[in-house]
Amino acid sequence: MNDQLMWIDRITNLTGWRQDPEDVGWDQVEAELGVALPTDFKELCRRFVPGAFYAYLDLLRPTDDHAEPLVRRWASCRQYAVEHGSSRLWAPYEIYGVDKGPGLIQWGGDQTEGEYYWLADRFVEPDRWPVVARWDGIEPWHQFDMSTVEFVYRVIADPEFKPFTVADPSRRAFYLPYWGPFPMSAEDWDALTDPNRESSTTDR
């Protein structure tokens, strides 16, 4: 977990987001899934209120305060696969099921229809699950042997992390809580991505 905390600290320092960690209840979600989720992802959700990194990348959470809950998204994917007789939409992967082998559980998405999953396996430590992602539903899959938080960091900070990066070396990444006004003008974006911008907090 030490390496994962390093990536979380990097995300915090990069975005300037500051808040006291908030408990996020995952017990019911993990009970329904039949498997524990990666600790780094749960810690990232504790450190950041519902919102989006760079007003772009969203994390799926236990409740629907901001977006579709993680377990509901998983259940919808499973239902679609069952009703259509296969999981062709996610081929060569399948959606995770307790009664099956390794499969996908979606943990995030972005504003361009990018999809972010774990390749979950109940026989593998959750913190070792690879990230499986695609830029949109018609693009090829990419599998990464890295933690969830490293993936998030690279999306918002690494301009070479293609095709998923939104990093701009000349600008500062930010975190936009769900109640924050979406930047509608060039001036709004300039203010949020100003390299000299002060840290943000949960104050509304």
N, C-alpha and C positions, 0 to 999 in steps of 0.2 A: 504493500500500500504506500510505502514511502515514495516510490517512483511516481505513483499516481498522484499523490499529494503535491509533488513537485509540479506536475502538469496543471493541476488545479490552481496552484499559486501563480503559475505563469499566466493563466487565463485571467485571474483576478488582477494581476499587475498590468496586464495588457489592456484590459477594458477599463480599469480604474473603478470597478464596482466594489462597493463596501457595504456589508450588512452583517448583523449577527446571524449566524446559522439558524435556520428554522427547521424543526423536526417535520419530516415528511413521512407519513405512514405508508409503508410498503407491505406490511404483513398480509393484508387481505389480497393484494395483487399477487404476491408470491405464492399464497395458498391456492389461488385460482389457476395460476400458471403451473403449479406443482414443482417449482424450482426457484432458488434464490437468484437475485439479479446482481450484476457487478457492483461492488462496493464503491468504486470511483464514480459511477453514474449517480448513485444515490447521494453521495457526498456532494457532487456538483449541484444536484437539485436542492440540497440543504443550503448551499452557499448563494444560490441565485433564485430570487422569487420568479414566479411564472413570467415569461417574456421571451425574448429572442436575442441571440448573439448577432450583432451587426444588423439588427432588425431583419434577420434573414433565417437563422437556424434555430428551430424550436426543439425543446425536449418534451417528450411525452411523459405525463405525470400520473399520479394515482387518481386525481379527480378531474372534473371538467370545468374548473374555474377559468381556464384559458383556451384549451384545445381538447380534442378528443382524448380521453384517458388511455393510457397504455394498454390496459387489459381489454378495453372495448375495441381498440384498433386490432389487437391480436385476435379477438373473437370474431371480428368482422372478416379478417383475412382467412381464418379457418373456415368460416361458413361459406365464403365465396369458393374456396378450394373444394369443399365437399359438394356444393351444389353444381359445380361445373365438372365434377368427376375427376379432376386432377388439379395440380397446383402449377399448371403450365405458365401462369402469369409470373411465377417466381423461379421457373426452371433456370439452371439445373438444381436449384434448392427447393425445399419444401417448407411449409409453415410448421413451426415447432408444435409438437404434441407430446404429452407425457407418455403416450403409448407408442411413440415412434423414436427413431434415431435423431441425429442432429437436425435442427430446423431453425427457421428465422423467427425472431421476435423483433418487431420494429420499436426503436427507442427515440427516433427523431425524424424530422423532415425540414424542408426549406421552402422558400418562396418561389422557387423555380421547379417545384415538383420533385426535387431530389428526395431520395428515400434512404434512411440509415437504419440498419438492423444489426443484431448480434446473430452469429451462428451458434445458437444455444445447444448445449449438450449436457444432460443431467449427470453424465459421468465425467465431466470436465469441470474444474474449478471455474466459477463464473468470471473471475477476474482474468482468466486466460482465454475467454471466448474471443475469436476474431471479429472485427467489424466487417460487415458486407454492405456495400453501398452502390447506388447507381444514380447518375445525374438526373435522369428522368425515366419513366416507364418503358421507353423504347431504346434506351442506351444499354450497353453491356454492363455486367456486374464487375465490381472491383472488390477484392478481398484483402484486408489489411491485418497483419498480425501485430496489432497495437491496441492499447487500451482505448476506451471510449473517450476519455478526457484528452489523450494525445491527439486523437482524430479531430475533436472539436477545436483544439488549439491550432492544428495545422490548417483547418478550413479558414480560420479567421486571421492567421498570422503568417502562414508560409505561402508566398506567391508561387512557389514551384510545385505546390500540392495540387496538380491538375488532374481531373477536370473540376475538382470540388472547391478550390480556393476562391475566396472573395477578398483576399488580403491585398492591401495597397501599401507598399513600404513607406510612402510619404504621408500616410494618414494613420490615425489611431483607431483601433477597433473599439467598439462600445457595446454596452448591453442595454436593451430597451425593455423595461417592464411592460406588462400588458396594458397598464393604465397610462403609459406614457404616450404623448402625441407622436404619431408617425411622422418622420421628416418628409415634408411635401415639397420643399423648395431646395435649390442649391445652397442657399444660406443656412437652412436647417442642417443639411448634411455637413457643411463646412464646420458648423459649430460642434456637432457631435463627434466629428472625426479630427478635430483640431489636435495636433500632437501636444499642445500645451494645455489642453482641457483639464480641469480639476476633476478629482474622483467623484463618482456618483454614489448615491445612497438610496435607501428605500423610502425616503421622505416623499410624501405626495403633495 
